[in-house]
Amino acid sequence: MTDQAAHAVVRSRRAVLAAAAGGAAALAATAIRPASIAAVSSPMLTEVDNATTAVTGVTNSDAGEQAWYGHAAGAGNGVEGTSATGHGVRGVSTDTSDPTANVSNAGVVGVAGALGSIPANISPTGVFGFSDPSADVDHVGAGVWGESDDIGVIGDGSIGVFGDGFWGVLGVAENASGVGVLASTNVAGARALRVEGRAEFTRSGRATISAGKSSKAVSLPGCTTSTLVIAVLAASRSGRWVRAVVAGTNQFIVYLNTSVSSATGVNWIAFTNPSNHGG
C-alpha cells in the first residue's frame, strides 16, 4: 500500500469515529433535554383517577361506531358525570335537518329494558326515555321520572306537555288540600280548560224522587255544608221544579216545590267551593 492510500484509510476511519461520536453526543443531549410533548399529554390509566388540567377526548371518525362507552357488569354506574357548577352530563346531537332519514337524532337516550323496544324513529328529541313494563304489580315502568319538592317535570313550548296513551295525562293529589290537575291562565280571553269530546265527573249522577214525595236525600261521601250542588229535573213535570239543594255531611237533599205524582228523576253534579275548598 502506498503512503497516499494509507493516509486515505486513516482519514476515512477518523471520519466514521467522529460521526459516531457526534451521534452519541446528540442522543445524550436529547435524553437530558426536557420532554415537551410528555408535559402536555400522557397515557390514560385504569383503576386510578387520571388527574388533568386540560380536556381529554375521544373522537371516532368511523360512521356508526361508538366514540366512548362505559359498562358496569354489576350494580355500579356505566358512566357518571359530575360538575361543581356546569352540566354533570351533556348529550348533544346536532343534525336535525332531516328527521325522516336521521331517525336516531336525540341528545340523550335513557332506556330501562331492551334497547330494541324503542320506537324506530325518535328524531329530533332532546331527551328520550323508555322503559319496558314492570313485571311487578306494585311497580310501574317509567320512561321519564321527574321528582322535586318544587316541580318534578317542566314542559315549555307551543304545547307545554303532551300526553298520548290510554290515560293521556294523570294527575293525583296526595293530600286533602292538594289538586290533581290545575288549569290556569292570567291572560284575558284565554281559557284555563278546554274539553273536546265527552267529559265525565264522578261526583255527579241521577237520583229518583218517589211518587208522593217532594224531596230526596242523596249520599255523597266527602260532601260538606260548603259543597256546591246543582240539580235539575230529568223529566217534564208540569208545575214542579227544584226549589233548593241543601248540602250536609256526606250527603245532600234535593227539595221540590211540591210532591210528584209519579217517580221522577233528578240529575245532579257537585263541585268544591273555590272560596274555602270545602267538600
ChimeraX attribute file (.defattr): number of C-alpha atoms within 10 A of each C-alpha:
attribute: neighborCount
match mode: 1-to-1
recipient: residues
	/A:1	5
	/A:2	6
	/A:3	7
	/A:4	8
	/A:5	9
	/A:6	10
	/A:7	10
	/A:8	11
	/A:9	11
	/A:10	10
	/A:11	11
	/A:12	11
	/A:13	11
	/A:14	12
	/A:15	12
	/A:16	11
	/A:17	12
	/A:18	12
	/A:19	12
	/A:20	12
	/A:21	12
	/A:22	12
	/A:23	12
	/A:24	12
	/A:25	12
	/A:26	11
	/A:27	12
	/A:28	11
	/A:29	11
	/A:30	11
	/A:31	10
	/A:32	8
	/A:33	9
	/A:34	10
	/A:35	10
	/A:36	8
	/A:37	8
	/A:38	9
	/A:39	8
	/A:40	10
	/A:41	11
	/A:42	10
	/A:43	7
	/A:44	11
	/A:45	8
	/A:46	7
	/A:47	6
	/A:48	7
	/A:49	8
	/A:50	11
	/A:51	7
	/A:52	10
	/A:53	6
	/A:54	8
	/A:55	5
	/A:56	9
	/A:57	7
	/A:58	8
	/A:59	8
	/A:60	10
	/A:61	9
	/A:62	8
	/A:63	6
	/A:64	7
	/A:65	8
	/A:66	11
	/A:67	11
	/A:68	9
	/A:69	7
	/A:70	9
	/A:71	9
	/A:72	9
	/A:73	8
	/A:74	7
	/A:75	6
	/A:76	9
	/A:77	10
	/A:78	11
	/A:79	10
	/A:80	9
	/A:81	8
	/A:82	9
	/A:83	8
	/A:84	6
	/A:85	6
	/A:86	8
	/A:87	10
	/A:88	10
	/A:89	11
	/A:90	9
	/A:91	12
	/A:92	11
	/A:93	14
	/A:94	10
	/A:95	12
	/A:96	16
	/A:97	10
	/A:98	11
	/A:99	15
	/A:100	12
	/A:101	11
	/A:102	15
	/A:103	15
	/A:104	18
	/A:105	23
	/A:106	21
	/A:107	16
	/A:108	15
	/A:109	17
	/A:110	13
	/A:111	17
	/A:112	14
	/A:113	14
	/A:114	10
	/A:115	13
	/A:116	8
	/A:117	11
	/A:118	16
	/A:119	11
	/A:120	9
	/A:121	15
	/A:122	18
	/A:123	21
	/A:124	21
	/A:125	17
	/A:126	14
	/A:127	14
	/A:128	18
	/A:129	15
	/A:130	19
	/A:131	18
	/A:132	16
	/A:133	14
	/A:134	13
	/A:135	9
	/A:136	8
	/A:137	7
	/A:138	6
	/A:139	9
	/A:140	12
	/A:141	15
	/A:142	15
	/A:143	14
	/A:144	13
	/A:145	9
	/A:146	9
	/A:147	8
	/A:148	7
	/A:149	5
	/A:150	6
	/A:151	8
	/A:152	9
	/A:153	11
	/A:154	8
	/A:155	9
	/A:156	7
	/A:157	6
	/A:158	6
	/A:159	7
	/A:160	8
	/A:161	11
	/A:162	8
	/A:163	9
	/A:164	7
	/A:165	6
	/A:166	6
	/A:167	7
	/A:168	8
	/A:169	11
	/A:170	8
	/A:171	9
	/A:172	9
	/A:173	10
	/A:174	9
	/A:175	8
	/A:176	7
	/A:177	8
	/A:178	11
	/A:179	11
	/A:180	10
	/A:181	11
	/A:182	9
	/A:183	8
	/A:184	10
	/A:185	10
	/A:186	8
	/A:187	8
	/A:188	6
	/A:189	7
	/A:190	9
	/A:191	11
	/A:192	11
	/A:193	9
	/A:194	7
	/A:195	6
	/A:196	5
	/A:197	5
	/A:198	5
	/A:199	6
	/A:200	6
	/A:201	9
	/A:202	7
	/A:203	13
	/A:204	16
	/A:205	13
	/A:206	15
	/A:207	19
	/A:208	16
	/A:209	22
	/A:210	16
	/A:211	12
	/A:212	12
	/A:213	16
	/A:214	20
	/A:215	21
	/A:216	17
	/A:217	17
	/A:218	17
	/A:219	14
	/A:220	17
	/A:221	11
	/A:222	12
	/A:223	22
	/A:224	19
	/A:225	15
	/A:226	19
	/A:227	24
	/A:228	19
	/A:229	21
	/A:230	16
	/A:231	21
	/A:232	18
	/A:233	19
	/A:234	14
	/A:235	12
	/A:236	10
	/A:237	12
	/A:238	7
	/A:239	8
	/A:240	15
	/A:241	19
	/A:242	17
	/A:243	14
	/A:244	16
	/A:245	20
	/A:246	17
	/A:247	22
	/A:248	18
	/A:249	15
	/A:250	15
	/A:251	17
	/A:252	22
	/A:253	16
	/A:254	23
	/A:255	20
	/A:256	20
	/A:257	13
	/A:258	15
	/A:259	17
	/A:260	20
	/A:261	12
	/A:262	12
	/A:263	13
	/A:264	19
	/A:265	16
	/A:266	19
	/A:267	15
	/A:268	19
	/A:269	15
	/A:270	20
	/A:271	17
	/A:272	15
	/A:273	15
	/A:274	11
	/A:275	7
	/A:276	9
	/A:277	13
	/A:278	16
	/A:279	21
